Amino acid sequence: MDAKTEEKSLKLCDRLLDRMKKDASEKRVEPYPKTGGFVVSFATELKSERWNDAVVEAMALGQRVGYGWQLIGSVLDGPGGWSNRTTVSGVKSIAWTLARDEHSGAG
């Protein structure tokens, strides 16, 4: 986040979540000394129960807030994406990771 305070970083995160139409848990803000800004991380649940559907859902959520994604990880057990082309002013880069839920098999 290109913000100078934790509070402003959380407001940017809320704008991002609004655009994604998602609620978040486990929000965490950490300083990012390289730019003087902050990194905000959070978790959100997906609606999909099947793994393949969850992968597509995660990618679609990413497309709501960014474009030009670089896909990373394994599509079978830990896909992710990274982009520095966001659609939310003040958010300089964004990344997502899909974690497999041991109970349902989805993310």
MDAnalysis code that builds the backbone (N, CA, C; Angstrom):
import MDAnalysis as mda
import numpy as np

u = mda.Universe.empty(321, n_residues=107, atom_resindex=np.repeat(np.arange(107), 3), trajectory=True)
u.add_TopologyAttr("name", ["N", "CA", "C"] * 107)
u.add_TopologyAttr("resid", np.arange(1, 108))
u.add_TopologyAttr("resname", ["MET", "ASP", "ALA", "LYS", "THR", "GLU", "GLU", "LYS", "SER", "LEU", "LYS", "LEU", "CYS", "ASP", "ARG", "LEU", "LEU", "ASP", "ARG", "MET", "LYS", "LYS", "ASP", "ALA", "SER", "GLU", "LYS", "ARG", "VAL", "GLU", "PRO", "TYR", "PRO", "LYS", "THR", "GLY", "GLY", "PHE", "VAL", "VAL", "SER", "PHE", "ALA", "THR", "GLU", "LEU", "LYS", "SER", "GLU", "ARG", "TRP", "ASN", "ASP", "ALA", "VAL", "VAL", "GLU", "ALA", "MET", "ALA", "LEU", "GLY", "GLN", "ARG", "VAL", "GLY", "TYR", "GLY", "TRP", "GLN", "LEU", "ILE", "GLY", "SER", "VAL", "LEU", "ASP", "GLY", "PRO", "GLY", "GLY", "TRP", "SER", "ASN", "ARG", "THR", "THR", "VAL", "SER", "GLY", "VAL", "LYS", "SER", "ILE", "ALA", "TRP", "THR", "LEU", "ALA", "ARG", "ASP", "GLU", "HIS", "SER", "GLY", "ALA", "GLY"])
u.atoms.positions = np.array([
    [0.838, -1.173, 0.000],
    [0.000, 0.000, 0.000],
    [0.884, 1.238, 0.000],
    [0.495, 2.192, -0.770],
    [1.214, 3.450, -0.810],
    [0.531, 4.404, 0.172],
    [0.641, 4.078, 1.455],
    [0.035, 4.882, 2.510],
    [1.081, 5.119, 3.583],
    [0.950, 6.203, 4.293],
    [1.959, 6.559, 5.293],
    [1.595, 6.118, 6.700],
    [0.374, 5.627, 6.896],
    [-0.028, 5.155, 8.226],
    [-0.737, 3.806, 8.107],
    [-0.758, 3.079, 9.209],
    [-1.479, 1.803, 9.240],
    [-2.962, 2.017, 8.991],
    [-3.518, 3.080, 9.580],
    [-4.944, 3.363, 9.423],
    [-5.318, 3.582, 7.954],
    [-4.507, 4.364, 7.240],
    [-4.788, 4.604, 5.823],
    [-4.606, 3.327, 5.009],
    [-3.651, 2.495, 5.402],
    [-3.457, 1.214, 4.711],
    [-4.680, 0.331, 4.870],
    [-5.252, 0.312, 6.068],
    [-6.461, -0.488, 6.300],
    [-7.643, 0.052, 5.509],
    [-7.734, 1.375, 5.341],
    [-8.800, 1.954, 4.525],
    [-8.644, 1.545, 3.065],
    [-7.394, 1.525, 2.566],
    [-7.155, 1.055, 1.203],
    [-7.542, -0.411, 1.073],
    [-7.228, -1.196, 2.084],
    [-7.596, -2.612, 2.077],
    [-9.115, -2.758, 2.025],
    [-9.826, -1.937, 2.781],
    [-11.290, -1.986, 2.754],
    [-11.834, -1.641, 1.369],
    [-11.225, -0.668, 0.682],
    [-11.647, -0.334, -0.689],
    [-11.419, -1.516, -1.619],
    [-10.283, -2.183, -1.440],
    [-9.965, -3.369, -2.228],
    [-11.005, -4.466, -1.990],
    [-11.326, -4.722, -0.718],
    [-12.309, -5.750, -0.377],
    [-13.697, -5.385, -0.896],
    [-14.054, -4.106, -0.859],
    [-15.339, -3.663, -1.420],
    [-15.408, -3.997, -2.906],
    [-14.327, -3.735, -3.618],
    [-14.313, -4.026, -5.047],
    [-14.395, -5.528, -5.304],
    [-13.810, -6.316, -4.400],
    [-13.870, -7.771, -4.530],
    [-15.218, -8.321, -4.064],
    [-15.987, -7.490, -3.348],
    [-17.260, -7.901, -2.747],
    [-17.055, -9.056, -1.767],
    [-16.004, -8.905, -0.921],
    [-15.645, -9.947, 0.042],
    [-15.400, -9.330, 1.413],
    [-15.636, -10.150, 2.446],
    [-15.239, -9.817, 3.801],
    [-13.903, -10.505, 4.053],
    [-13.176, -10.016, 5.040],
    [-11.863, -10.605, 5.319],
    [-11.698, -10.868, 6.804],
    [-10.859, -11.839, 7.081],
    [-10.466, -12.110, 8.461],
    [-8.940, -12.077, 8.510],
    [-8.432, -12.107, 9.706],
    [-6.983, -12.162, 9.914],
    [-6.240, -11.017, 9.236],
    [-6.804, -9.801, 9.238],
    [-6.101, -8.658, 8.659],
    [-4.843, -8.374, 9.481],
    [-3.755, -8.135, 8.759],
    [-2.500, -7.816, 9.431],
    [-1.774, -6.744, 8.627],
    [-1.271, -5.726, 9.312],
    [-0.549, -4.622, 8.672],
    [0.895, -4.656, 9.160],
    [1.816, -4.587, 8.204],
    [3.236, -4.571, 8.540],
    [3.923, -3.480, 7.732],
    [4.904, -2.783, 8.331],
    [5.659, -1.779, 7.572],
    [6.427, -2.433, 6.425],
    [6.598, -1.689, 5.348],
    [7.393, -2.141, 4.212],
    [8.498, -1.108, 3.998],
    [9.639, -1.306, 4.664],
    [10.704, -0.290, 4.674],
    [11.226, 0.096, 3.289],
    [11.158, -0.803, 2.335],
    [11.685, -0.526, 1.002],
    [11.029, 0.695, 0.359],
    [9.723, 0.888, 0.616],
    [9.005, 2.011, 0.009],
    [8.489, 3.016, 1.042],
    [8.567, 2.667, 2.303],
    [8.000, 3.529, 3.332],
    [6.506, 3.334, 3.507],
    [5.937, 2.382, 2.780],
    [4.511, 2.088, 2.889],
    [4.262, 0.906, 3.809],
    [3.174, 0.212, 3.555],
    [2.779, -0.914, 4.382],
    [2.326, -2.084, 3.515],
    [2.409, -3.279, 4.092],
    [1.863, -4.483, 3.486],
    [0.673, -4.891, 4.344],
    [-0.461, -5.108, 3.710],
    [-1.650, -5.577, 4.416],
    [-1.963, -6.972, 3.895],
    [-2.105, -7.909, 4.812],
    [-2.491, -9.257, 4.409],
    [-3.806, -9.614, 5.084],
    [-4.550, -10.505, 4.450],
    [-5.839, -10.925, 4.989],
    [-6.211, -12.272, 4.392],
    [-7.200, -12.888, 4.976],
    [-7.744, -14.146, 4.460],
    [-9.220, -13.938, 4.152],
    [-9.699, -14.647, 3.160],
    [-11.109, -14.601, 2.814],
    [-11.536, -15.998, 2.375],
    [-12.791, -16.311, 2.585],
    [-13.289, -17.628, 2.202],
    [-13.899, -17.575, 0.812],
    [-13.781, -18.684, 0.119],
    [-14.388, -18.817, -1.196],
    [-15.677, -19.621, -1.080],
    [-16.566, -19.436, -2.042],
    [-17.837, -20.157, -2.043],
    [-17.701, -21.570, -2.609],
    [-16.740, -21.755, -3.489],
    [-16.589, -23.034, -4.202],
    [-16.150, -24.147, -3.262],
    [-16.729, -25.314, -3.452],
    [-16.357, -26.476, -2.654],
    [-15.383, -27.382, -3.399],
    [-15.435, -27.401, -4.715],
    [-14.515, -28.229, -5.502],
    [-13.249, -27.437, -5.804],
    [-12.108, -28.114, -5.765],
    [-10.808, -27.456, -5.938],
    [-10.718, -26.689, -7.258],
    [-11.091, -27.302, -8.361],
    [-10.994, -26.628, -9.659],
    [-11.821, -25.353, -9.682],
    [-13.013, -25.401, -9.110],
    [-13.875, -24.225, -9.053],
    [-13.263, -23.142, -8.169],
    [-12.620, -23.557, -7.076],
    [-11.980, -22.596, -6.172],
    [-10.821, -21.883, -6.861],
    [-10.069, -22.596, -7.684],
    [-8.969, -21.976, -8.430],
    [-9.517, -20.898, -9.360],
    [-10.563, -21.210, -10.080],
    [-11.169, -20.234, -10.995],
    [-11.754, -19.060, -10.201],
    [-12.407, -19.331, -9.074],
    [-12.973, -18.264, -8.250],
    [-11.882, -17.325, -7.739],
    [-10.758, -17.882, -7.290],
    [-9.645, -17.057, -6.795],
    [-9.100, -16.165, -7.909],
    [-8.957, -16.728, -9.090],
    [-8.471, -15.935, -10.222],
    [-9.459, -14.826, -10.588],
    [-10.738, -15.131, -10.545],
    [-11.763, -14.138, -10.866],
    [-11.771, -13.008, -9.838],
    [-11.571, -13.337, -8.563],
    [-11.487, -12.296, -7.535],
    [-10.291, -11.387, -7.809],
    [-9.178, -11.987, -8.188],
    [-8.000, -11.199, -8.516],
    [-8.262, -10.243, -9.663],
    [-9.015, -10.691, -10.650],
    [-9.296, -9.846, -11.811],
    [-10.201, -8.670, -11.477],
    [-10.889, -8.730, -10.350],
    [-11.720, -7.588, -9.935],
    [-10.862, -6.416, -9.464],
    [-9.625, -6.701, -9.051],
    [-8.787, -5.656, -8.457],
    [-7.445, -5.470, -9.149],
    [-7.174, -6.264, -10.181],
    [-5.903, -6.126, -10.874],
    [-5.925, -6.823, -12.218],
    [-4.869, -6.611, -12.994],
    [-4.747, -7.244, -14.304],
    [-3.265, -7.472, -14.585],
    [-2.965, -8.204, -15.646],
    [-1.579, -8.512, -15.964],
    [-0.965, -9.456, -14.946],
    [-1.750, -10.399, -14.466],
    [-1.314, -11.306, -13.407],
    [-0.214, -12.248, -13.877],
    [0.744, -12.479, -13.002],
    [1.740, -13.532, -13.177],
    [1.317, -14.667, -12.270],
    [1.050, -15.818, -12.847],
    [0.638, -16.971, -12.043],
    [1.870, -17.651, -11.475],
    [1.761, -18.096, -10.218],
    [2.867, -18.747, -9.524],
    [2.359, -19.994, -8.818],
    [3.257, -20.854, -8.406],
    [2.884, -22.036, -7.649],
    [2.326, -23.135, -8.531],
    [1.810, -24.159, -7.883],
    [1.248, -25.318, -8.556],
    [-0.275, -25.245, -8.540],
    [-0.896, -25.426, -9.678],
    [-2.347, -25.386, -9.763],
    [-2.974, -26.527, -8.956],
    [-2.211, -27.584, -8.695],
    [-2.736, -28.741, -7.979],
    [-2.775, -28.561, -6.465],
    [-1.845, -27.790, -5.908],
    [-1.836, -27.705, -4.445],
    [-1.399, -26.362, -3.867],
    [-1.329, -25.323, -4.641],
    [-0.962, -24.037, -4.067],
    [-0.773, -22.952, -5.102],
    [-1.776, -22.712, -5.943],
    [-1.627, -21.670, -6.952],
    [-1.673, -20.279, -6.325],
    [-1.105, -19.342, -7.045],
    [-1.133, -17.956, -6.603],
    [-0.943, -17.038, -7.788],
    [-1.018, -15.760, -7.515],
    [-0.822, -14.767, -8.548],
    [-0.253, -13.499, -7.955],
    [0.428, -12.727, -8.786],
    [1.007, -11.451, -8.380],
    [0.842, -10.454, -9.508],
    [0.543, -9.202, -9.145],
    [0.421, -8.148, -10.141],
    [0.784, -6.802, -9.530],
    [1.389, -5.946, -10.321],
    [1.601, -4.563, -9.899],
    [0.749, -3.619, -10.750],
    [-0.294, -4.175, -11.333],
    [-1.252, -3.403, -12.128],
    [-2.615, -3.509, -11.462],
    [-2.810, -2.693, -10.449],
    [-4.047, -2.773, -9.689],
    [-5.043, -1.720, -10.153],
    [-6.296, -1.940, -9.819],
    [-7.350, -1.005, -10.187],
    [-7.798, -0.163, -8.996],
    [-7.086, -0.276, -7.884],
    [-7.394, 0.514, -6.688],
    [-6.236, 1.469, -6.456],
    [-6.499, 2.759, -6.616],
    [-5.459, 3.769, -6.444],
    [-4.850, 3.668, -5.041],
    [-3.531, 3.666, -4.978],
    [-2.835, 3.558, -3.702],
    [-2.336, 2.151, -3.406],
    [-2.875, 1.165, -4.118],
    [-2.407, -0.213, -3.968],
    [-1.367, -0.425, -5.074],
    [-0.117, -0.612, -4.666],
    [0.981, -0.685, -5.630],
    [1.182, -2.075, -6.213],
    [0.965, -3.099, -5.429],
    [1.033, -4.466, -5.947],
    [0.136, -5.337, -5.088],
    [-0.211, -6.479, -5.653],
    [-1.155, -7.356, -4.972],
    [-0.790, -8.807, -5.297],
    [-1.002, -9.669, -4.340],
    [-0.746, -11.087, -4.545],
    [-1.841, -11.889, -3.874],
    [-2.107, -13.072, -4.416],
    [-3.063, -13.983, -3.786],
    [-2.473, -15.383, -3.799],
    [-2.876, -16.158, -2.812],
    [-2.476, -17.556, -2.708],
    [-3.703, -18.350, -2.301],
    [-3.916, -19.489, -2.927],
    [-5.039, -20.353, -2.592],
    [-4.519, -21.513, -1.758],
    [-5.048, -21.635, -0.550],
    [-4.638, -22.728, 0.341],
    [-5.721, -23.789, 0.343],
    [-5.305, -25.031, 0.249],
    [-6.261, -26.137, 0.229],
    [-6.843, -26.329, 1.620],
    [-8.164, -26.416, 1.695],
    [-8.869, -26.681, 2.946],
    [-8.887, -28.185, 3.161],
    [-8.300, -28.623, 4.236],
    [-8.180, -30.071, 4.498],
    [-9.534, -30.763, 4.651],
    [-10.558, -30.016, 5.048],
    [-11.872, -30.643, 5.308],
    [-12.688, -30.839, 4.038],
    [-12.662, -29.847, 3.161],
    [-13.532, -29.948, 1.981],
    [-12.778, -30.257, 0.697],
    [-11.472, -30.074, 0.735],
    [-10.691, -30.302, -0.477],
    [-10.590, -29.070, -1.339],
    [-11.352, -28.022, -1.012],
    [-11.286, -26.788, -1.789],
    [-10.510, -25.750, -1.006],
    [-10.447, -24.525, -1.593],
    [-9.720, -23.426, -0.974],
    [-10.550, -22.681, 0.018],
])
